[in-house]
Amino acid sequence: MADQEQAEVRLIAARLRQEHEDYDAAINAMIATGCDALRVQRMKKKKLVIKDKLSKLEDQIIPDIIA
């Protein structure tokens, strides 16, 4: 992977990490205020999708090395 491509992937990963943290904070606030359980569950699913995307990007950055 070229340096520029890797830098772009790292930038996207950083944005996804921030979005994941934002969802986490929003979910905690929703739970604290007693929000509808269905809304909380939907937010958790969105958070999980972001986590999956982040994992795929990190796999691109760090290749598997078989020792």
N, C-alpha and C positions, 0 to 999 in steps of 0.2 A: 504494500500500500504506500503510495506516495506521501510525502510529508504534508502536502497541502490537504490531501484527502483525509489523512489522519487528524489533522487539526480541525477540519470541518466536523468529522465524526465526534471528536472530543467536545466541540462546542455544542453540538446537538445533544450529546449525552449530559452535559452540564445543565442545559435547559430542561431536559427531562427530569433530572434529579431535583431541580428546583420545583418543577411542577408537581412531582411526587410528594415533596415536603409540603407544598401548599395544600394538596388534597388531604394529607395527613392532618394538618392543622384544622382544615375545614371540617373533617370528619369528627375530630375531637370536640370541636365547638358545637357541632350538631348534636353529638351525644350529650354534652354537658347541658344543653338547653332543652333536651327532651324532644328532639325532632322525630318525625315519623321514621320508623324502622326501615320502611321500604326505600326512602330517600337515602338513608345511611348506607344501605346495602348497595344501591346503585352507585354511590360515590366510591364505595370500596371496590366495586368491579372496575370502574374507570381507573382507579389507582393501580389495580392489578395489571391492567392493560399497559399502562405507562411503565410499570416495573418490567413487564415482559419485553417491551421495546428497548428499554434501557439495557437489559441483559443481552439482547441480540447485538446492540451496538458495542457493548463492552467486549463481547466475543470477537468482533471484528478488529478491535484495537489490540487485544491481547490474544495472539494466536495460541492454539494448543500445541504444547511442546511435549513430545513423547520422549521420556528419558530412557 
